[in-house]
Amino acid sequence: MSATESSRDPFDILMGPSSVIVVGATNNPAKYGHLVLQSLVEIGFPGEMYLVNVNRERILDRPSYGSVDEVPGSAEAAVIVVPAEHVPGCLRQCGEKGIRLAVIISGGFNELEEAEGDRLYEEMLSIADQYAIRIIGPNTFGTVAPAGRFNGSFSTDFSRALPGKIVLLSQSGGVAHILGYQAMREGVGLRAVVGLGNRANVEFQDLIRFFGDDDETAVIGLYLEGTNEPRELLRAAREVAPRKPILAYKVGSSGAIAGPAQSHTGSMAGRYELYQGGLQQAGILWTESPQELMDAAKLFTIREPIRGPRVAIMSIQAGAAIMLTDLCVS
C-alpha cells in the first residue's frame, strides 16, 4: 500500500470522499469537466478539491495543476473526464497518488467494439488491478451520494437531491436521470445514484453486497441492460434479498435490444425471459417501468416488505378484484 493511500474501503469512499481530484476540469461550461466541478461546488462538497488541467488555468477562481503528479498531498477519489487515450496514463498517476476510487466519465472504450477501444479498456483494467483502484464506469454519468455531499457527476441538478434510503444502480445514465428526477420531483430522498456504465471492475453484485450491509439503505433499485456475470449477480441477490428488498427494471422484452445494449455500455443483453426468471427466483422483485420501480422503492422506505399471506382484497366488482389478485401474485 502506498504511504498516502487511503485505508478506507473504496465503496465507503464512494459515499463521501475526504478529498477528490477532478482530472479534465475546465472553464468551458459546455464540457463535462466543467459540469463535474460545478456539481461538486453546488452540492457543497466539504473535502479538499484539486483540479487538473493541462493548461494550468484558474477554473472558477481556483488553481489547477498540469497533471495528477503535480497535485500536492494525497486524495481518496478522482473523477476523470479526459479523452479515452489519456485515461490509462491519468489512472496510473492516480494509483501512484494512492487513490482508491476513480469515477471515469470518459467514453470511447469497449462500447465501441473497435480494436483501439478494447486495447485502452484492457490497459485501464491492468492499471486498476496493479494499484487496487475501483472504477465506476467508464462511460458513465458519474455517481451521487447526497448525505456525503458528493456529486461526482456531470449532472448539476443532482446536487439538489435529498438524502434518503433509496439506492439506484443503473447501467444507463439516461435512465438514472429519469429515476433521480422522479425522486426529486416527489421529494423522495436518495442514499446513492450510481451509474455503472461499462462496469470495468465494479459490477452490480459488488454494490448489491455493499448496500445490502449498509444500515442507511432501505431498498436497492436496479436498471439492467445485461451482465457478463449473471451467476455472480444471482448469488449476490440471494444473499441480500432475504433481508433487504431489491427491485429491478430490465429492458429487452421485445428482443430487439442486443445491438443497442452492446454499443451502449459494452454489455451482453441476453434473453429477457432468462433474466426475469433467474432474478425473480433469486428474490429480486420485478418491475415493468422506471415509474413502477420508483413507486415500489418509495413504499419500501415507508414500511417493511409484507411476509406471508397478509394481503386482503375487498371490492364491489369481481373483475377489479381478479385484476388486483393477478397484480399481487405477479
Disulfide bonds with the S-S distance in Angstrom:
none
